[in-house]
Amino acid sequence: MRIWLVTIGEPVPVGEALGDRPHRAGALARYLSDQGHDVTWWTSTFDHFRKRHWSLRDTLLEPQPNLRIRLLHGGGYSRNVSWARIRDHQRIAARFARQCRTVARPDLIVASLPSLELCDESVRFGRETDVPVLLDMRDMWPDIFLDLAPGPLRPLAALALGHFFRLGRRACAGASAIMGVTESFVEWGVNKAARQRTAWDRSFPFGYQRGAVTESALAAAARTWDARGIDSVRTPWVACFFGTFGRQLDLTTVLAAAQILQSKNSPIHFVLCGTGDRWNDYRRQAEGLANVTMPGWVDAAAIQTLMARSHVGLDPLPQRFDFLGHINNKAVEYLSAGLPVISSPDRGTLAELLAEHQAGGSYRFGDPGALVAVLERLQADPARRNRMADSALHLFEERFEANRVHAAMENYFIELAFRTGQTPARELSLT
């Protein structure tokens, strides 16, 4: 089957990003091409995480048999929330609209939302060529942007974002089916489409593949962490974090908890990895905290090695409607290493999952004392933490292991591309 994946904002296997772990589209592209499908991944020349370009012009990569990666140049941006990012997305969508009509037609298009513009152009092309288009709900754009506006200004913000709301509704309404990372995201996409949900609208969690780095890379990463003092002797109890230091995640509360724990001479040490718009703000907040290490951006080998040296993984999500319905890839990554996940807020899809499976704990959003209490209980009770670690690993293997998730998605894609009846065939259960 010939499949197009239309997704920007993920690591692409080129240059410095060769060491990055693949995200949803990147991992799926590899899996599908390994199964013999002809895969084209349409993405951007811009490295969303490092904020620089892999290439300054449209580029074609062929990293393995059956896989082409078409990098489209849009201009880039320095801040995640900016008009420059909107222009970048518009330019990429325009290039996609031109180039997609010059290559062999696919059997199925899977487009991720965001971006709105690429989803809209994918649906337009699908309708022109009678190709089914599946939209994968990854973030609730543009709804989440209203949350950034002060309450009294939200009516004006809604008016200013009217074009993007229309794009989202048009793309969802024109799609053949809606997919999402959780049931909440599928429901959101179906509501955007203003129709009833059908058996073709389905959720698939983030799939994560362990052990994708070489032994030499792991050895080098171990030496790097040793040099930073992150080992069982100097940092006997570690809470780790990997992600973007931006507006979406609440590291302010994490650093406030670190300050409390330092004042109590606690052995708990925080290792916070990543870069982003708020890196300097968090760096300043961490000044004077000897129990905090902030190494910047780290690659897949460093992530895997640090998780093996950690006791819990931190997932400090904001108390926002979209995150309440989300199970993000950060949580899945921690589970894959048998790390109990410590998340905020203490309600929503992720908090309920962790509580149901005893695979971690949650704390009130913005409450450093509540985070301190969760961490201290686990640090003082190794047997409980170990039981949670076992539960975390079991949950990962049952629900989030990449081959299991991707095989189910592959079956779904085939059914959708070549459907002959009103209801889908049997699918692989993920529960």
ZASELUM-138224 format. One record per residue (C-alpha): residue number from 1; x, y, z; residue in one letter. Coordinates in pm, whole numbers, plus 50000, padded with zeros to 5 digits. Layout:
! residues N
ATOM,NUM,X,Y,Z,A
...
! end
This chain:
! residues 431
ATOM,1,50000,50000,50000,M
ATOM,2,50120,50354,49926,R
ATOM,3,50079,50573,50236,I
ATOM,4,50149,50941,50291,W
ATOM,5,50218,51072,50641,L
ATOM,6,50180,51450,50664,V
ATOM,7,50333,51567,50993,T
ATOM,8,50564,51852,51092,I
ATOM,9,50727,51935,51426,G
ATOM,10,50891,51596,51484,E
ATOM,11,51258,51490,51479,P
ATOM,12,51376,51389,51132,V
ATOM,13,51665,51140,51095,P
ATOM,14,51921,51386,50963,V
ATOM,15,52220,51571,51113,G
ATOM,16,52206,51623,51488,E
ATOM,17,51858,51471,51502,A
ATOM,18,51992,51129,51401,L
ATOM,19,52032,51062,51773,G
ATOM,20,51682,51182,51867,D
ATOM,21,51411,50931,51947,R
ATOM,22,51144,50917,51675,P
ATOM,23,50800,51050,51762,H
ATOM,24,50461,50922,51642,R
ATOM,25,50492,50984,51266,A
ATOM,26,50864,50905,51251,G
ATOM,27,50825,50572,51431,A
ATOM,28,50519,50483,51226,L
ATOM,29,50700,50566,50900,A
ATOM,30,50978,50324,50989,R
ATOM,31,50738,50050,51095,Y
ATOM,32,50519,50073,50785,L
ATOM,33,50815,50081,50547,S
ATOM,34,50964,49778,50726,D
ATOM,35,50635,49596,50658,Q
ATOM,36,50678,49661,50284,G
ATOM,37,50446,49959,50243,H
ATOM,38,50557,50247,50021,D
ATOM,39,50574,50541,50264,V
ATOM,40,50624,50911,50199,T
ATOM,41,50657,51136,50502,W
ATOM,42,50589,51501,50420,W
ATOM,43,50747,51725,50683,T
ATOM,44,50950,52044,50732,S
ATOM,45,51313,52142,50688,T
ATOM,46,51287,52313,51027,F
ATOM,47,51398,52150,51353,D
ATOM,48,51115,52250,51587,H
ATOM,49,51317,52165,51899,F
ATOM,50,51655,52320,51817,R
ATOM,51,51496,52606,51624,K
ATOM,52,51719,52576,51320,R
ATOM,53,51694,52429,50971,H
ATOM,54,51813,52090,50852,W
ATOM,55,51816,52237,50501,S
ATOM,56,51750,52578,50345,L
ATOM,57,51561,52432,50049,R
ATOM,58,51315,52152,49981,D
ATOM,59,51499,51823,50020,T
ATOM,60,51427,51456,49956,L
ATOM,61,51570,51193,50194,L
ATOM,62,51557,50817,50144,E
ATOM,63,51688,50678,50475,P
ATOM,64,51575,50318,50417,Q
ATOM,65,51395,50105,50156,P
ATOM,66,51030,50199,50095,N
ATOM,67,51065,50530,50283,L
ATOM,68,51095,50879,50139,R
ATOM,69,51102,51191,50354,I
ATOM,70,51008,51510,50171,R
ATOM,71,51133,51815,50363,L
ATOM,72,50949,52136,50274,L
ATOM,73,51102,52477,50351,H
ATOM,74,50877,52723,50528,G
ATOM,75,51105,52981,50688,G
ATOM,76,51112,52870,51052,G
ATOM,77,51041,53060,51373,Y
ATOM,78,51212,53143,51701,S
ATOM,79,50910,53114,51932,R
ATOM,80,50645,52844,51939,N
ATOM,81,50363,53094,51987,V
ATOM,82,50423,53353,51716,S
ATOM,83,50307,53486,51383,W
ATOM,84,50632,53359,51234,A
ATOM,85,50522,53005,51312,R
ATOM,86,50186,53066,51145,I
ATOM,87,50364,53198,50832,R
ATOM,88,50594,52896,50836,D
ATOM,89,50296,52657,50843,H
ATOM,90,50121,52846,50563,Q
ATOM,91,50429,52834,50339,R
ATOM,92,50481,52462,50401,I
ATOM,93,50116,52392,50321,A
ATOM,94,50145,52589,49997,A
ATOM,95,50454,52390,49895,R
ATOM,96,50279,52066,49984,F
ATOM,97,49976,52166,49775,A
ATOM,98,50198,52218,49470,R
ATOM,99,50428,51920,49508,Q
ATOM,100,50174,51655,49610,C
ATOM,101,50017,51684,49266,R
ATOM,102,50345,51600,49092,T
ATOM,103,50406,51255,49245,V
ATOM,104,50230,50918,49241,A
ATOM,105,49890,50921,49410,R
ATOM,106,49874,50738,49748,P
ATOM,107,49616,50487,49868,D
ATOM,108,49579,50671,50201,L
ATOM,109,49682,51003,50355,I
ATOM,110,49736,51032,50731,V
ATOM,111,49766,51400,50829,A
ATOM,112,49837,51522,51181,S
ATOM,113,49657,51815,51337,L
ATOM,114,49848,52040,51380,P
ATOM,115,49910,52186,51141,S
ATOM,116,49567,52312,51039,L
ATOM,117,49690,52424,50699,E
ATOM,118,49844,52088,50607,L
ATOM,119,49532,51903,50720,C
ATOM,120,49316,52133,50507,D
ATOM,121,49536,52086,50199,E
ATOM,122,49548,51709,50255,S
ATOM,123,49169,51691,50265,V
ATOM,124,49143,51911,49956,R
ATOM,125,49382,51687,49763,F
ATOM,126,49207,51373,49887,G
ATOM,127,48872,51496,49763,R
ATOM,128,49016,51589,49425,E
ATOM,129,49176,51247,49376,T
ATOM,130,48931,51023,49568,D
ATOM,131,49200,50926,49822,V
ATOM,132,49080,50864,50179,P
ATOM,133,49225,51110,50430,V
ATOM,134,49262,51026,50797,L
ATOM,135,49322,51311,51041,L
ATOM,136,49522,51232,51354,D
ATOM,137,49426,51464,51642,M
ATOM,138,49750,51544,51823,R
ATOM,139,49681,51893,51966,D
ATOM,140,49355,52084,51998,M
ATOM,141,49439,52370,51765,W
ATOM,142,49322,52646,51749,P
ATOM,143,49107,52605,52062,D
ATOM,144,49407,52601,52295,I
ATOM,145,49516,52947,52178,F
ATOM,146,49209,53100,52339,L
ATOM,147,49345,52978,52671,D
ATOM,148,49645,53210,52628,L
ATOM,149,49422,53519,52614,A
ATOM,150,49302,53693,52934,P
ATOM,151,48936,53617,53007,G
ATOM,152,48794,53959,52906,P
ATOM,153,48984,53947,52575,L
ATOM,154,48876,53598,52470,R
ATOM,155,48582,53712,52254,P
ATOM,156,48825,53932,52059,L
ATOM,157,49077,53646,52042,A
ATOM,158,48805,53413,51910,A
ATOM,159,48726,53667,51641,L
ATOM,160,49094,53705,51547,A
ATOM,161,49129,53325,51527,L
ATOM,162,48814,53282,51322,G
ATOM,163,49006,53182,51008,H
ATOM,164,49184,52902,51196,F
ATOM,165,48862,52774,51351,F
ATOM,166,48710,52756,51003,R
ATOM,167,49017,52570,50875,L
ATOM,168,48987,52315,51155,G
ATOM,169,48615,52258,51105,R
ATOM,170,48655,52228,50728,R
ATOM,171,48942,51981,50754,A
ATOM,172,48766,51761,51011,C
ATOM,173,48438,51767,50822,A
ATOM,174,48610,51671,50496,G
ATOM,175,48820,51388,50640,A
ATOM,176,48729,51025,50577,S
ATOM,177,48780,50946,50946,A
ATOM,178,48917,51090,51269,I
ATOM,179,49197,50930,51470,M
ATOM,180,49341,51053,51799,G
ATOM,181,49583,50977,52079,V
ATOM,182,49296,50924,52326,T
ATOM,183,48919,50888,52311,E
ATOM,184,48884,51251,52421,S
ATOM,185,49083,51368,52119,F
ATOM,186,48876,51157,51881,V
ATOM,187,48554,51303,52026,E
ATOM,188,48696,51652,51990,W
ATOM,189,48775,51594,51621,G
ATOM,190,48434,51440,51552,V
ATOM,191,48266,51738,51720,N
ATOM,192,48470,51968,51497,K
ATOM,193,48338,51774,51200,A
ATOM,194,47981,51833,51327,A
ATOM,195,47873,51473,51272,R
ATOM,196,47806,51155,51462,Q
ATOM,197,48097,50929,51547,R
ATOM,198,48129,50612,51338,T
ATOM,199,48318,50285,51379,A
ATOM,200,48594,50432,51161,W
ATOM,201,48679,50701,51418,D
ATOM,202,48931,50542,51655,R
ATOM,203,49196,50621,51914,S
ATOM,204,49549,50482,51916,F
ATOM,205,49794,50578,52190,P
ATOM,206,50151,50687,52135,F
ATOM,207,50359,50379,52061,G
ATOM,208,50712,50370,52197,Y
ATOM,209,50999,50147,52085,Q
ATOM,210,51265,50060,52342,R
ATOM,211,51628,49973,52271,G
ATOM,212,51663,50174,51949,A
ATOM,213,52017,50298,52028,V
ATOM,214,52354,50126,51997,T
ATOM,215,52560,49989,52283,E
ATOM,216,52842,50231,52202,S
ATOM,217,52601,50526,52223,A
ATOM,218,52471,50401,52558,L
ATOM,219,52827,50364,52688,A
ATOM,220,52911,50720,52581,A
ATOM,221,52593,50848,52745,A
ATOM,222,52681,50665,53068,A
ATOM,223,53020,50836,53076,R
ATOM,224,52854,51173,53022,T
ATOM,225,52613,51123,53312,W
ATOM,226,52896,50998,53531,D
ATOM,227,53087,51317,53456,A
ATOM,228,52781,51522,53554,R
ATOM,229,52760,51339,53887,G
ATOM,230,52435,51159,53805,I
ATOM,231,52508,50820,53955,D
ATOM,232,52388,50605,54247,S
ATOM,233,52649,50746,54486,V
ATOM,234,52629,51122,54430,R
ATOM,235,52259,51131,54334,T
ATOM,236,52103,50826,54501,P
ATOM,237,51738,50915,54421,W
ATOM,238,51657,51083,54089,V
ATOM,239,51340,51240,53950,A
ATOM,240,51392,51300,53577,C
ATOM,241,51219,51512,53313,F
ATOM,242,51260,51533,52934,F
ATOM,243,51078,51789,52724,G
ATOM,244,51040,52141,52591,T
ATOM,245,51092,52426,52838,F
ATOM,246,50795,52623,52712,G
ATOM,247,50460,52754,52827,R
ATOM,248,50288,52418,52816,Q
ATOM,249,50464,52245,53105,L
ATOM,250,50473,52358,53468,D
ATOM,251,50836,52336,53573,L
ATOM,252,50792,52633,53807,T
ATOM,253,50617,52404,54055,T
ATOM,254,50886,52137,54011,V
ATOM,255,51163,52386,54092,L
ATOM,256,50969,52520,54390,A
ATOM,257,50944,52160,54517,A
ATOM,258,51320,52121,54466,A
ATOM,259,51377,52429,54682,Q
ATOM,260,51163,52282,54962,I
ATOM,261,51345,51949,54943,L
ATOM,262,51686,52115,54948,Q
ATOM,263,51591,52300,55266,S
ATOM,264,51508,51960,55420,K
ATOM,265,51839,51804,55308,N
ATOM,266,51646,51546,55106,S
ATOM,267,51844,51302,54887,P
ATOM,268,51598,51357,54600,I
ATOM,269,51772,51508,54296,H
ATOM,270,51602,51656,53989,F
ATOM,271,51746,51617,53638,V
ATOM,272,51552,51839,53396,L
ATOM,273,51648,51791,53030,C
ATOM,274,51543,52005,52735,G
ATOM,275,51542,52349,52579,T
ATOM,276,51273,52598,52486,G
ATOM,277,51130,52947,52514,D
ATOM,278,51145,52950,52896,R
ATOM,279,51488,52791,52939,W
ATOM,280,51644,53112,53076,N
ATOM,281,51352,53170,53315,D
ATOM,282,51382,52822,53460,Y
ATOM,283,51761,52841,53471,R
ATOM,284,51735,53156,53683,R
ATOM,285,51478,52993,53910,Q
ATOM,286,51715,52697,53959,A
ATOM,287,52011,52913,54064,E
ATOM,288,52138,52804,54403,G
ATOM,289,51962,52468,54390,L
ATOM,290,52232,52203,54425,A
ATOM,291,51969,51931,54386,N
ATOM,292,51882,52036,54030,V
ATOM,293,52078,51947,53714,T
ATOM,294,51974,52109,53384,M
ATOM,295,52192,51966,53103,P
ATOM,296,51994,52108,52810,G
ATOM,297,51880,51898,52516,W
ATOM,298,51985,51531,52528,V
ATOM,299,51964,51253,52270,D
ATOM,300,51795,50913,52280,A
ATOM,301,52094,50734,52433,A
ATOM,302,52117,50991,52712,A
ATOM,303,51743,50962,52777,I
ATOM,304,51753,50585,52797,Q
ATOM,305,52058,50589,53024,T
ATOM,306,51918,50852,53258,L
ATOM,307,51584,50672,53289,M
ATOM,308,51774,50360,53399,A
ATOM,309,51935,50571,53675,R
ATOM,310,51610,50739,53781,S
ATOM,311,51337,50645,54025,H
ATOM,312,51042,50843,53884,V
ATOM,313,50962,51046,53573,G
ATOM,314,50801,51390,53604,L
ATOM,315,50514,51492,53376,D
ATOM,316,50401,51838,53498,P
ATOM,317,50112,51912,53264,L
ATOM,318,49905,52231,53284,P
ATOM,319,49549,52227,53410,Q
ATOM,320,49405,52283,53065,R
ATOM,321,49115,52109,52890,F
ATOM,322,49325,51946,52619,D
ATOM,323,49583,51805,52859,F
ATOM,324,49309,51669,53084,L
ATOM,325,49212,51441,52796,G
ATOM,326,49569,51353,52697,H
ATOM,327,49820,51073,52756,I
ATOM,328,50135,51233,52621,N
ATOM,329,50442,51060,52480,N
ATOM,330,50649,51172,52779,K
ATOM,331,50438,50954,53011,A
ATOM,332,50462,50660,52771,V
ATOM,333,50839,50697,52752,E
ATOM,334,50869,50682,53130,Y
ATOM,335,50644,50375,53146,L
ATOM,336,50863,50200,52889,S
ATOM,337,51156,50219,53131,A
ATOM,338,50951,50095,53425,G
ATOM,339,50947,50444,53580,L
ATOM,340,50648,50545,53791,P
ATOM,341,50502,50862,53639,V
ATOM,342,50447,51160,53870,I
ATOM,343,50205,51392,53692,S
ATOM,344,49992,51698,53742,S
ATOM,345,49711,51781,53762,P
ATOM,346,49553,51518,53987,D
ATOM,347,49258,51462,53754,R
ATOM,348,49204,51380,53389,G
ATOM,349,49285,51086,53162,T
ATOM,350,49649,51041,53263,L
ATOM,351,49588,51075,53638,A
ATOM,352,49305,50820,53615,E
ATOM,353,49523,50578,53418,L
ATOM,354,49809,50598,53669,L
ATOM,355,49574,50551,53964,A
ATOM,356,49387,50260,53804,E
ATOM,357,49707,50069,53726,H
ATOM,358,49910,50187,54028,Q
ATOM,359,50179,50302,53785,A
ATOM,360,50254,50638,53944,G
ATOM,361,50092,50926,54124,G
ATOM,362,49955,51274,54067,S
ATOM,363,49956,51603,54255,Y
ATOM,364,49750,51920,54253,R
ATOM,365,49848,52160,53978,F
ATOM,366,50072,52441,54101,G
ATOM,367,50117,52289,54449,D
ATOM,368,50487,52223,54523,P
ATOM,369,50403,52089,54868,G
ATOM,370,50181,51822,54714,A
ATOM,371,50462,51722,54477,L
ATOM,372,50707,51707,54767,V
ATOM,373,50467,51479,54957,A
ATOM,374,50434,51237,54664,V
ATOM,375,50810,51218,54611,L
ATOM,376,50892,51180,54979,E
ATOM,377,50645,50892,55020,R
ATOM,378,50803,50701,54736,L
ATOM,379,51160,50779,54840,Q
ATOM,380,51087,50657,55193,A
ATOM,381,50917,50337,55074,D
ATOM,382,51138,50157,54816,P
ATOM,383,50909,49853,54809,A
ATOM,384,50611,50067,54707,R
ATOM,385,50814,50243,54440,R
ATOM,386,50929,49907,54305,N
ATOM,387,50572,49779,54288,R
ATOM,388,50476,50090,54094,M
ATOM,389,50775,50036,53864,A
ATOM,390,50658,49681,53788,D
ATOM,391,50305,49807,53722,S
ATOM,392,50437,50083,53495,A
ATOM,393,50629,49834,53283,L
ATOM,394,50332,49598,53262,H
ATOM,395,50103,49884,53158,L
ATOM,396,50347,49987,52887,F
ATOM,397,50374,49635,52743,E
ATOM,398,49995,49592,52739,E
ATOM,399,49896,49930,52599,R
ATOM,400,50183,50129,52451,F
ATOM,401,50453,49898,52308,E
ATOM,402,50528,50028,51959,A
ATOM,403,50497,49710,51754,N
ATOM,404,50162,49631,51913,R
ATOM,405,50025,49982,51857,V
ATOM,406,50166,50014,51505,H
ATOM,407,50037,49673,51396,A
ATOM,408,49688,49779,51505,A
ATOM,409,49724,50106,51316,M
ATOM,410,49849,49925,51006,E
ATOM,411,49540,49700,51006,N
ATOM,412,49320,50006,51046,Y
ATOM,413,49491,50189,50760,F
ATOM,414,49442,49893,50527,I
ATOM,415,49075,49865,50623,E
ATOM,416,49019,50236,50571,L
ATOM,417,49202,50251,50237,A
ATOM,418,49024,49951,50090,F
ATOM,419,48698,49941,50283,R
ATOM,420,48408,49769,50109,T
ATOM,421,48135,49777,50374,G
ATOM,422,47986,50007,50636,Q
ATOM,423,48163,49856,50937,T
ATOM,424,48531,49777,50984,P
ATOM,425,48679,49429,51005,A
ATOM,426,48818,49282,51326,R
ATOM,427,49106,49484,51473,E
ATOM,428,49382,49409,51721,L
ATOM,429,49270,49502,52072,S
ATOM,430,49486,49746,52266,L
ATOM,431,49317,49690,52600,T
! end
